[in-house]
Amino acid sequence: MFVSATYDREKLTVHYIDENGEETLYTGGSFAWRFNNPGNIAKPGKRVISTVIGYGQRTSKSGLFCIFPDPETGRNEKIKLIKEVYGNSTLSQMMYSYAPPNENDTEGYINQLTSETGIARDEIISKIDGERFKKLIKSIGKKEGFIPGEVTKLGRPVQIELKDATKQPLPNTAVKITAGKDTIHLKTDEYGFLPKIYPSLLQGQLKIYLTSIEKKTEAIFKESIEILMGSYTLTAPFVIKDIQPEIHKKNEKSSSSLHIVKSGETLTGIAKKYDVSVEEIMRKNGIKDRNKIYSRQHLDIPLKNTSTDSQPKSSLPSSLPAPQKTDSREKSSKPSSATPKPPTQTPAQTNDRPTRTAVKATAQRTESNHPAVAISSPNLQLSGAEWCKQFPTSTSLDDLLDPFKTNAKNFIAALKNAGIKVKIAATFRPVERSYMMHYAAEISRGKIKAEKVPAWAGVNIDWVHRNPDGTINDAASKAAAAAMAKGFQTGTNPVALPGTSNHNKRRAVDMSITGYENKKVKSADGNDVTLKNHADLVALGLEYSVIWLGSKDKPHWSFNGK
């Protein structure tokens, strides 16, 4: 069953979404058919219709009309309208209100009904017997015109996020997509997400192309369309931003150098190579135990001078790993074999380290003197409940964007004026907080391993907790994520990918609404409406264009019900 709908008047298309997220377009046909509204019922003033899932205008000057989840619901609402609203009216009186002369040929409408049903124009509606009443409903439907158009089943959309080899989002980036003979040119949004892709509309193998810093267009994704579902994060095996190795020039002056630890190395040996002290390296990298370094660990080496002679010629291993796999969290499962003896004290906790930028890319050379781009992980802070204090969510309606901001303010004001309690929990949520909320929930629910979580620019969090010997402690990682999820109060609610939530887009509000039963509230049209149950509350919100997401996330209201 459809649960929400929006109307594009220029394209004569209603965009329906069902309870499973499947999307369908109704295009063309009659207005009544597109809206699943055989009686062309307009948005009522005082009366609440709880089965409405959207509204739309017939013309730019007309009022709003109801969109229903299916034709049967629309027919039932037409019957209820005629019986409850016009029961004591004559057929003629009903039609002058139902189809007013300023929009219809009311007399012609009445003549058609009397001719097809045998009902006199002065006959009271409530007095019409069952069979003739059915004829009346059928005749009204015929007059309103229920002519089918084209139904396009889009299916469930796929949301794709793009990142480069440094695991940074790729905002405002041109992308070419091919599927069979079709070629589509798209662009990511400010968070690195592509517009929705509907696999049901494509055929063959899906290929996604990006252009690297060498201006070469390369396919970063080649898979059958049939496997696509849900959300994806695709990481390009190259850096998009212009961080290029220097081939013919000596290194520019720098206050530090990147060194990737090789098996067999010690801090003492590394310090000797760079002519710096072990203590300086430890201080620069937040290392507390000099016996604790790991193969392929990335170290910032403080340089005493800027001459290239102060740097070793072989600061990288002979075989540089693929950029997207250089994250030290994924590659440091074993201590360096060069560790002289087992540690005698607890290794440094990563939350004692200084925070830095999320990623560093440096022009380096391999042992064979070939240029390469080295991508380093930063010094990070361990995950845990303290992160819940970072990037706080706003509870102010002023942080939302119009028109939703004004609509939400008017809706909430109407509720409060009626004596209903409203407590706002969230409005604008920074995308960094959504990143932490999403992956804290995913890790704690066992849907992703901590070491598989992608980095996010500006959030220097280390999701991976380790044992004293450097191996990953899954239980500790999961417990820390669970503590964060508890602090975020996500409960069992779904948590959207960062950048996809309407909270990130300033078009949603989470709030608890209590004490609304049997309260009389002003509708968006200024009429008094009595709220008998939650369905009435949802219908009232829809009139203000503040749409409830549903039972799967009860506090959530937004501009589009998502």
Secondary structure by P-SEA (a helix, b strand, c coil): ccccccccccccbbbbbccccbbbbbcccccccccccccccccccccccccccccccccccccbbbbcccaaaaaaaaaaaaaaccccccaaaaaaaaccccccaaaaaaaaaaaacccccccccccccaaaaaaaaaaaaaaacccccccccccbbbbbbbbccccccccbbbbbbbcccbbbbbbbccccccccccccccccbbbbbbbccccbbbbcccccccccccbbbbbbcccccccccccccccccccbbbbbbcccccaaaaaaaacccaaaaaaaacccccccccccbbbbbbbcccccccccccccccccccccccccccccccccccccccccccccccccccccccccccccccccbbbbbbbbbcbbbbbcccccccccccccccccccaaaaaaaaaaaaaaaabbbbbbccccccaaaaaaaaaaaaaaaccccccccccccccccccccccccccccaaaaaaaaaaaaaaacccccccccccccccccccbbbbbbcccccbbbbccccbbbbbccaaaaaaaaaaacccccccccccccccccc
